[in-house]
Amino acid sequence: METAKHKSIELITNTEVLNVEGEPGRFTVTLLRKPWYVDIDKCTGCGACVEVCPIIVPHQWDRNLKPRKAIYALFAQAAPLKYVIDRERCIECGLCMQACGLDAINLSQEPYEEQIEVGAIVVATGAEVFDPSPMTRYHYGDSENIVTNMEFERICNAAGPTEGELVRPDGKHIHSIAFVQCVGSRDLNYNPWCSFFCCMASVKGGRLVMEHAPGAEVLIFYNDLRACGKGFEELYQRSVEEGIQFIQAIPSVYENRTTRNPIIVYEDPRSGRMVQKELDLVVLACGLQPSPSTRDIRKKLGLKRDSYGFIKERHPIDGVAETAFKGIFIAGICQGPKDIPDTATHGSASAAKAGGFLSGGSSSTISKRSGNEKDDSS
């Protein structure tokens, strides 16, 4: 929100980068400005159009756990807080036009291209969460009470589908829960790398459950627990003392068709016996992987990728915010998995590097961008 109000920052949203040409300090970026079907200069975000819209569809932002209308804002704190029409779902009934007193609805808008001149580029396209559907031992998608960590985050969020009330998707309150770590991460069949944030996110989630439901049973199934950040080991030890059970096992999950409760099956590491346990909710801690948008912008900029598919930094120690091309920088998890503090630190470093470059400050010697740079990936 502060960024949207900053006089020196122009936000260009709902836009795709088509092409980048030029040289460091003088890049020409071709943009595809996609239609909102709402005049964002007129729209005040009052929401009158949303109230009358008759179309209700799942909301992707809330992991399809909450509905939205065909005209909607992405989320409550979106910047800019303007409404956009989903033309694939819109039936052109005209009710939003009638409700809008500012004449802001415009269904005739078309996409158009625009070129802008920039001195430096920071790539911060993020990553995507692994889809656990192919891992049949978890039966994700077969039971609505087997969810991913991102879905659980939305359940816990005060602005989420349950307004912060700790209930599972079918409406039952949660009093027992299991978190399953390394889903899609540290797995040679899927993604071999550690996604870094999952262990402590599950610890935080387990503690949140215990706060909402005193006496709740919380189990965390892990491969190797990695609590390497500042204060993380202390938080882990405190969580053990306060009752969270950490079990070193790789379980399977299925649903009790009668109770609709998930049942987790694992080998007890102490006794060696197989154990079945019925719970209210199972959360799959899915890892991070390169997103299609990161792959797309990397190819358009001619950037290299690392062995995992993330954007390759200039140097892993003293060049983590830079690419091999002068004037092009990277920030956040497009360079590799990180938690929030490390992502914020990386973003600050990228901004400092870009600022230094634009002001003519000293910079490490790096190769110039070339449109003929060989792409080493598919």
N, C-alpha and C positions, 0 to 999 in steps of 0.2 A: 504494500500500500504506500509506503514511503517512497519507493522507487517511482510509482505512478505520479506522485505529486512533485517530484524533483524537477526544477526548471531546466536542468541541463540534460535530462534524460528523456528520450522519445521512445515510447513503447510501440512497437509494430507487431501486433498480434494477428493470429489467424492467417499466417503468411508462410510461404515456403521459399527457401533459397533455391533458385534454379541454376545459377552459374556465378562463378567468381573469376574475375580476370584482373590483370594489372600487376603491380609490383608492390613491395613493402612500402607502406606510407601512402600508396595511391591505388587502393583496390576499388574496382567497380563491381558491385554486387547487384545481380539481377534478381528481383523478387517477384513472386506470384502472390498478389494480394487477393485473397479469397473473399467472397461476399459473405456478409453477416445477414443480409436481408433485413437489416435494421440500420438506420442512420445513426451511427454511434456518436455523432456530434449533437444530435437531438435527444437521444435516449438518456434518461436520468436514472435508469435502474429502479423505477418505482414498483415494477412487478404487476401492474394492472393487466398486461397482456397475458401473463402466465395464469392468472386467476381464471380467465375465460377460455383458455385453450382446452379443447375436449380430448386431446390425444395424450395418452399416458404410456410411457415406455420405460424400460430399466435405465437407471443412471449409471453410466460407466465410471464416473468419478467415485461413486459409492460402491464400486465393485458389483454393480447390478443388484445390490441389496435394498435399494431405495428407488422409487420411481421419479421420473421427471416428466415435464411436458415437451411438446415439440418445439416450443420456444422456451429458452432457459438460459441461465447463467451457469458457468461451469461449477462454481461453488461460491459460498457466501462472501468470501474474502477475495474473490477474483479481481485482478487489476488489468484493464479497467472493468468496473462492475457494470457491464453492458449485456444486453440479451442478444442471442443469436438464434436463428431458426434452423432446425434440422429439416432441410428440404426433402429428404428421403421419407420422413415421417409426416410432414405437413400435408394436410388435405385441402389447403387453401379455402377454408371456410370463411375467412375474413373477420372472424370475431376479434382477433388481436388488433386489427386495423380500427375496428369500431371502438375498442376499449382504450386505445392509445390517443390521448388528447394532444399529443405533440406531433402527430402525423409522422412518426419515425419509422413505421413499417414500410419496407420497399422490397417487394418480391421480385422486382425486375432487375435487381443488381446482378452484375456479371463480374467474373474474375478479370483482373487486368495485371499486366506486367509493369514494373517500375524499376528504375536503376538508381542506386545511391552510391555516393563516393565515401569511402571510409579509409582511415589510416591504419587501423589494426583490427584484428578479428579475434574474438575469444569464443571457442567452441565449448558449450556447456549443455550438451544434448542429453545428458543423463544416461540411464540404462533401463532395461525392462526386467520384470520379475519372471523367473522361471515358471512355466506352466506345468504343474505336476500331473496333468491328465495322463501322459504316457506311462507313468510309474504305477502300474496296475495294483501293486501291493498296498497302495494307500486308498484306492477306491474313491479318489477325488472326483466329484461330479455325480457319484452314485448316491451320496447322502448329503443333504444340505447342512448337516451338523459336523461335517468334516470340511474345514475351511483353511484358506491360506493365511499367512501372517498379515498380508495387506488387508484382507477381508476382516480379520480380527481387529486390526487397527481402526478400521472404520466403525466397527461395532462399539469400540471403546470411546470413540471420539464424541464429544458433546454435540458436535454439529453433524454427526453421522446418522445412519438410518434408525437407530434406537435412541438418539439424543443422549448417548452416554450410559443408558441403562444396560446393565450387563446381562443381556439375554441372547440366546443363540438364535439362528435364523427362523426356527419354527416357533419362537416366542417363549420357550421355557427358560427360566432363570438358571444361571450357571453356578454350580456348586462343586463341580469336579472337572478338571481339564488336564489335557496332556499336550505338550509341545514336542514336536518331532523335528530335530535339527538336521541340517545338511541335506535338505530335500532339493536335489538338482545341483548341489555343490559337493565338491570333494568326491566326485563319482566319475569314474573313467568312462562310464556309458553315457554321461551327459556333460557336465561341466567339471573339470578336474580341480578348479581353483576354489579357495575359501572366499566366501562372500563377506566376511569380516564383521558385519553388523548383527548377524542373526542371533548369536549366542546371547549377547546382552539385551537384545530386543525381547527375546523370550523370557529372560530373567525379569525384565521390567514388566512384561505382560503378566507373568505369574504373580508378581507382587501386587499388581493392580487388581487382579482377581481376588487376592486375599484381603485387600483393603475393602473392596465392594461387598465381599461375602466372607466375613470372619469365620474361620474354621474350614474354609474350602480346601479341597484336596488338589494340589498342583504337582504334576509330574513333568519333568523335562528329560527327554530321551536324547542322548548326545553321542557323537562319535568321539571327538575330543573337544573338551570345553575350552574355548579361547577367550580369556578375560584379560586382555593385554593392555587396555587403556588405563589412564590415570583414575584410580579409585575403583576400577572394575573388580579386581580380585577381592577387595574389601566388601564390595556389594554382593559378590557371589558368596563369600563366607557368611555374611549376615543373613542372606536368603536361606542358606542351609540351616542356620541356627533357628530361623523363624518358621521352618517347616516345609519348605519346598524340597521335593524329592528329586535328586539327580540320578538318573539311571543310565549307565553306559551300555546301550543296546540299540540295535537298528530294528524297529518293530514293523509289523504290518497292521493294517486297520481295515475293518469292515463294519457294517451296520447290523444292529439287532432290528429286524424288520417289525417286530412287535412294539418295542419301546421307542424306536427311531434313534436310540442312543448308539454312538460309535463304540466299538469294542476294539481294544488295542491288544495285540498279541506279541509277546517278546520272550526272549530267553533271559531268565534272571542270571546276572553275571556272578552272583554269589553261589547259588545252589545248582546252576546249570539246568534248571527245570523250565519248561515252557509255562508261561503265565498268560491268562486272559483276564482283562479288566474292562468293565463297562463304565463309561464316563458320560458326562453331559456334552462335552465338546472336545474335538481334537483339532489342533492348529498345526499346519504344516509350515515349517519355517523355510520358505522357498528363497533360494539365493538370487543373485543378480547376474545378468548376462548382457552383452552388447545389444543395443536396440537397433531396429531397422533404420531409424532416423540418424543414429550415429554412423552407421555403415554408409548411409547415403551421403551425408555431408562430408565424411572422410574422403570418399571417392571424388566428390566435386572439388575439394580443396587439394587433392593429390597427396593426402597425408598417409603416413605409414601406420600399420597396425602391429600390435604385439602378437605373441603366439596364441593368445586367447581371443583376439578380435577387438580388444579395446584400442583406443588411439594411443600410439606410441609417443612417449615423451622424448625430448631431446637427450636427456640424461637422467637415469633413475635417482641420482643424488642431488646434483646441483642444477638440474634442468627440468624438474617435474611439472612446471607450469608452462613450459615452452615446447613447441614442436621443432622439427628440423628446419622449418621454413621461417625466416625472419618476418615478424609482424603477425604471426598466427600463434595464438596461445590456447591452452586448454584448462578447463576448470571442472572439478567434481568427478562424478563416477563414470563419465565417458572415458576417463583415463584408467579406471579400475575401481573395484568396490571400495567404499569408505563408509564410515559412519558420519553422523551430522557434524560433530566438531572438526573432524579432519576435512570434510567437504568444505566447510566454511573457511578453514585455514587455507585450503588450496585455492578457493575462489579469491581470497584476499591477495594471495601471492600472484595470481594471474592478473588481477586488476593493477597491482603494483608494477608488474612487468610491462603490461600494456601502457600504463601511464609513463613509465620511464622511457619506453620506446618512442611514444608520441612526442615527448618533450625533448627528444634528442639525447637522452642519457646514454651511458655506456651500455653495451650489450655484448653478450658472448658471440663469438664468430660462428655463424650458422649459415647453411647453404640457402641460396635464393630459391623461392618457389618457382617451379617450372611446370608448365602444362604437360610436358612430356615425361614427367616423373613416372617411373614404372610402378604400378600398383601390384603389391605382392600378395594380394588376397583375392578371394572370389567375392 
